[in-house]
């Protein structure tokens, strides 16, 4: 976090939302960053200093991840999280920002725009989660059981933990160092996170269908890694087809974690897109 950044917690819609505000200048545009599943604002650590040269940056921990709340009473649906993020922008007086989301964060961005079509001036989607169906009936039923959060924790351990999951999302394995491991491990040190994660699995509805995507008029930049094994580039191409006002950039030698793997290229593409007159 930069020296001038402000770290703050606000209670919105019944849950604490942690964010970091990186001011550039009062006249600068604001970029809002929303991370993906099993991640936190840490995932934008390389991109924020680059964006902050030209823009104000709001980097958010989306509940139940990072330092934000993990309440089991909160509804972790896409729609409610999107409404909570809109409430955060309203509270901070941020008008017409550029919304940017990675993976599941991209689906939050799309839901925010679907809820309030005039909310954002532009949107940037990094390997955005798209077209997923809601959880199956068995998983939805299981998530109601009192010890489901322990099953989620056991599943994460059996899947190989943070290091193995990073190897899945990062194409160049040499980028995985101790700093990265510590940063992505940090959210899992809070035992309450697994309770919130269990609720999220239960509450998640299906992602926006093609007909809803086609109604979105906000200019969208899609940035994908050609070696993305989590959300393959074929999904990006389909999303590009459904978003009527979009462009797709595919980065070579890059996996799913594009803000970590290619921060300079991502920054340049974002800057050119944001400053282009429509």
C-alpha positions as CSV (number, residue, x, y, z in Angstrom):
1,X,0.0,0.0,0.0
2,X,1.4,3.4,-0.9
3,X,2.2,5.9,1.8
4,X,-0.7,8.2,0.9
5,X,-3.2,5.4,0.7
6,X,-6.1,5.4,3.2
7,X,-7.3,2.0,4.5
8,X,-10.9,2.1,5.8
9,X,-13.7,-0.1,7.0
10,X,-17.4,0.8,6.4
11,X,-20.5,-1.1,7.4
12,X,-22.8,-1.3,4.4
13,X,-25.9,-3.5,4.0
14,X,-25.1,-5.2,7.3
15,X,-21.5,-6.1,6.6
16,X,-18.1,-4.5,7.1
17,X,-16.4,-3.6,3.8
18,X,-12.7,-2.9,3.8
19,X,-11.1,-0.8,1.1
20,X,-7.9,1.1,0.3
21,X,-8.2,4.5,-1.3
22,X,-5.2,5.7,-3.4
23,X,-5.7,9.3,-4.3
24,X,-4.0,10.8,-7.4
25,X,-5.7,14.2,-7.8
26,X,-9.3,15.6,-7.3
27,X,-9.6,16.0,-11.1
28,X,-8.5,12.4,-11.9
29,X,-10.8,9.7,-12.8
30,X,-11.4,6.9,-10.3
31,X,-10.8,3.2,-11.0
32,X,-12.6,0.7,-8.8
33,X,-10.8,-2.7,-8.5
34,X,-12.8,-5.9,-7.5
35,X,-10.8,-9.1,-7.0
36,X,-11.9,-12.7,-7.7
37,X,-12.8,-15.8,-5.8
38,X,-10.4,-16.9,-2.9
39,X,-8.5,-13.7,-3.4
40,X,-8.3,-10.1,-2.0
41,X,-7.2,-6.6,-2.8
42,X,-3.6,-8.0,-2.6
43,X,-4.0,-9.4,-6.1
44,X,-3.8,-5.9,-7.6
45,X,-0.7,-4.9,-5.6
46,X,1.4,-4.6,-8.8
47,X,-1.2,-2.8,-10.8
48,X,-2.3,-0.2,-8.3
49,X,1.0,1.8,-8.3
50,X,0.9,2.0,-12.1
51,X,-2.7,3.1,-12.2
52,X,-2.2,5.6,-9.4
53,X,0.1,7.6,-11.6
54,X,-2.9,8.8,-13.5
55,X,-6.0,7.8,-11.6
56,X,-7.5,7.6,-8.2
57,X,-7.8,4.0,-7.2
58,X,-10.3,2.3,-5.0
59,X,-9.2,-1.3,-4.1
60,X,-11.8,-3.3,-2.3
61,X,-11.9,-6.5,-0.3
62,X,-15.2,-8.1,-1.5
63,X,-16.9,-9.9,1.4
64,X,-16.2,-12.5,2.7
65,X,-12.6,-12.2,1.5
66,X,-9.6,-10.2,2.7
67,X,-10.3,-7.9,5.7
68,X,-14.0,-7.5,4.9
69,X,-16.7,-9.1,7.0
70,X,-17.6,-12.8,6.9
71,X,-21.0,-12.7,8.5
72,X,-23.2,-15.7,7.9
73,X,-26.3,-13.4,8.0
74,X,-25.2,-11.5,4.9
75,X,-26.6,-12.6,1.5
76,X,-23.6,-13.3,-0.8
77,X,-25.5,-13.4,-4.0
78,X,-24.0,-11.6,-7.0
79,X,-26.9,-9.1,-7.0
80,X,-26.6,-8.3,-3.3
81,X,-22.8,-7.9,-3.4
82,X,-23.2,-5.7,-6.5
83,X,-25.7,-3.6,-4.6
84,X,-23.3,-3.4,-1.7
85,X,-20.5,-2.2,-3.9
86,X,-22.8,0.4,-5.4
87,X,-23.7,1.5,-1.9
88,X,-19.9,1.9,-1.2
89,X,-19.5,4.2,-4.3
90,X,-22.5,6.2,-3.2
91,X,-21.1,6.6,0.4
92,X,-17.8,7.8,-1.0
93,X,-19.4,10.1,-3.5
94,X,-17.7,8.4,-6.5
95,X,-19.5,9.2,-9.8
96,X,-19.0,7.5,-13.2
97,X,-15.9,5.5,-12.2
98,X,-14.2,2.9,-14.4
99,X,-15.1,-0.5,-12.9
100,X,-12.5,-3.2,-13.1
101,X,-12.9,-6.8,-12.0
102,X,-10.9,-10.0,-12.1
103,X,-12.5,-13.4,-12.5
104,X,-15.5,-13.4,-10.1
105,X,-14.9,-9.7,-9.6
106,X,-15.7,-9.3,-13.3
107,X,-19.1,-10.9,-12.7
108,X,-19.7,-8.4,-9.8
109,X,-18.9,-5.5,-12.2
110,X,-21.3,-6.9,-14.8
111,X,-24.0,-7.2,-12.1
112,X,-23.4,-3.6,-10.9
113,X,-23.9,-2.3,-14.5
114,X,-27.0,-4.5,-15.0
115,X,-28.5,-3.1,-11.7
116,X,-27.6,0.5,-12.6
117,X,-26.8,1.0,-16.3
118,X,-25.5,4.5,-16.0
119,X,-23.2,3.7,-13.1
120,X,-19.8,3.4,-14.8
121,X,-18.2,5.3,-17.6
122,X,-16.3,2.2,-18.7
123,X,-15.5,-1.3,-17.5
124,X,-12.5,-3.6,-17.6
125,X,-12.9,-7.3,-17.2
126,X,-9.8,-9.5,-16.5
127,X,-10.6,-13.1,-17.3
128,X,-14.2,-12.5,-16.1
129,X,-16.2,-15.4,-14.7
130,X,-19.1,-15.8,-17.0
131,X,-22.0,-18.2,-17.9
132,X,-21.7,-20.4,-14.7
133,X,-24.9,-22.0,-13.5
134,X,-25.9,-21.8,-9.9
135,X,-24.7,-24.5,-7.5
136,X,-26.4,-27.9,-7.9
137,X,-29.1,-29.0,-5.5
138,X,-26.9,-31.3,-3.6
139,X,-24.2,-28.7,-3.0
140,X,-26.9,-26.1,-2.1
141,X,-28.4,-28.5,0.4
142,X,-25.0,-29.4,1.9
143,X,-24.1,-25.8,2.3
144,X,-27.0,-25.4,4.8
145,X,-25.5,-27.9,7.2
146,X,-23.8,-26.5,10.3
147,X,-20.4,-28.0,9.6
148,X,-20.2,-27.2,5.9
149,X,-17.5,-24.6,6.5
150,X,-15.2,-27.3,7.8
151,X,-15.9,-29.3,4.7
152,X,-14.9,-26.3,2.6
153,X,-11.7,-25.9,4.6
154,X,-10.9,-29.6,4.1
155,X,-11.5,-29.3,0.4
156,X,-9.1,-26.4,0.1
157,X,-6.4,-28.4,2.0
158,X,-6.9,-31.5,-0.1
159,X,-6.8,-29.4,-3.3
160,X,-3.2,-28.6,-2.5
161,X,-3.5,-25.3,-0.6
162,X,-2.4,-21.9,-1.8
163,X,0.8,-22.9,-3.6
164,X,-0.9,-25.5,-5.8
165,X,-3.8,-23.2,-6.6
166,X,-1.3,-20.4,-7.6
167,X,0.4,-22.8,-10.0
168,X,-3.0,-23.3,-11.6
169,X,-3.7,-19.6,-12.1
170,X,-0.1,-18.4,-13.0
171,X,1.4,-19.4,-16.3
172,X,5.0,-18.5,-15.5
173,X,5.7,-20.5,-12.3
174,X,8.9,-18.5,-11.5
175,X,6.6,-15.5,-10.5
176,X,5.5,-17.5,-7.4
177,X,7.7,-16.2,-4.6
178,X,7.4,-16.0,-0.8
179,X,5.8,-12.6,-1.0
180,X,3.1,-13.9,-3.3
181,X,2.5,-17.0,-1.2
182,X,2.2,-15.0,2.0
183,X,-0.2,-12.5,0.5
184,X,-2.6,-15.1,-0.9
185,X,-2.4,-17.2,2.3
186,X,-3.3,-14.2,4.6
187,X,-7.1,-14.4,4.1
188,X,-7.2,-18.0,5.1
189,X,-5.6,-17.4,8.5
190,X,-9.0,-16.0,9.6
191,X,-11.1,-19.0,10.6
192,X,-14.3,-17.1,10.1
193,X,-13.5,-16.8,6.4
194,X,-14.6,-20.4,5.8
195,X,-18.0,-19.7,7.3
196,X,-18.5,-16.8,5.0
197,X,-17.2,-18.9,2.1
198,X,-19.7,-21.6,2.9
199,X,-22.5,-19.0,2.7
200,X,-21.2,-17.6,-0.6
201,X,-21.3,-21.1,-2.1
202,X,-24.9,-21.4,-0.9
203,X,-26.0,-18.0,-2.0
204,X,-24.4,-17.7,-5.4
205,X,-27.0,-17.6,-8.2
206,X,-26.3,-18.2,-11.9
207,X,-24.3,-15.6,-13.7
208,X,-25.8,-13.1,-16.1
209,X,-27.4,-14.8,-19.1
210,X,-26.6,-13.8,-22.7
211,X,-29.8,-11.7,-23.0
212,X,-28.8,-9.6,-19.9
213,X,-25.3,-9.2,-21.2
214,X,-26.6,-8.0,-24.6
215,X,-28.4,-5.2,-22.9
216,X,-25.2,-3.7,-21.4
217,X,-24.1,-0.6,-23.3
218,X,-21.2,0.4,-21.2
219,X,-17.9,0.2,-23.1
220,X,-16.0,-2.9,-21.9
221,X,-12.4,-3.9,-22.3
222,X,-11.8,-7.6,-21.9
223,X,-8.2,-8.7,-21.1
224,X,-7.5,-12.4,-21.1
225,X,-4.5,-14.7,-20.8
226,X,-4.1,-17.2,-23.6
227,X,-3.1,-19.9,-21.2
228,X,-6.0,-19.3,-18.7
229,X,-7.0,-22.7,-17.3
230,X,-9.6,-21.3,-14.9
231,X,-11.7,-19.2,-17.3
232,X,-10.5,-20.3,-20.8
233,X,-10.1,-17.7,-23.5
234,X,-13.1,-19.3,-25.3
235,X,-15.2,-17.8,-22.6
236,X,-13.7,-14.4,-23.2
237,X,-14.5,-14.7,-26.9
238,X,-18.1,-15.6,-26.1
239,X,-18.4,-12.7,-23.7
240,X,-17.0,-10.4,-26.3
241,X,-19.7,-11.5,-28.7
242,X,-22.5,-10.9,-26.1
243,X,-21.2,-7.5,-24.9
244,X,-22.2,-5.3,-27.8
245,X,-19.8,-2.5,-26.9
246,X,-16.6,-4.5,-26.1
247,X,-13.1,-5.3,-27.3
248,X,-11.0,-8.3,-26.4
249,X,-7.2,-8.4,-25.9
250,X,-5.5,-11.7,-25.4
251,X,-2.1,-11.7,-23.8
252,X,0.6,-14.3,-24.8
253,X,2.4,-16.3,-22.2
254,X,-0.2,-15.4,-19.5
255,X,-2.5,-17.4,-17.4
256,X,-5.6,-16.5,-15.3
257,X,-3.9,-14.0,-12.9
258,X,-3.3,-11.2,-15.5
259,X,-2.9,-8.3,-13.0
260,X,0.0,-10.2,-11.3
261,X,1.5,-11.6,-14.5
262,X,1.4,-8.7,-16.8
263,X,0.8,-5.5,-14.8
264,X,2.7,-3.1,-17.2
265,X,0.9,-4.4,-20.3
266,X,-2.5,-4.4,-18.5
267,X,-1.9,-0.8,-17.3
268,X,-1.0,0.4,-20.9
269,X,-4.1,-1.3,-22.3
270,X,-6.3,0.1,-19.6
271,X,-4.9,3.7,-20.0
272,X,-5.4,3.6,-23.8
273,X,-8.9,2.3,-23.4
274,X,-9.9,4.7,-20.6
275,X,-8.6,7.8,-22.4
276,X,-9.9,7.0,-25.8
277,X,-12.8,9.2,-26.8
278,X,-15.9,7.2,-27.6
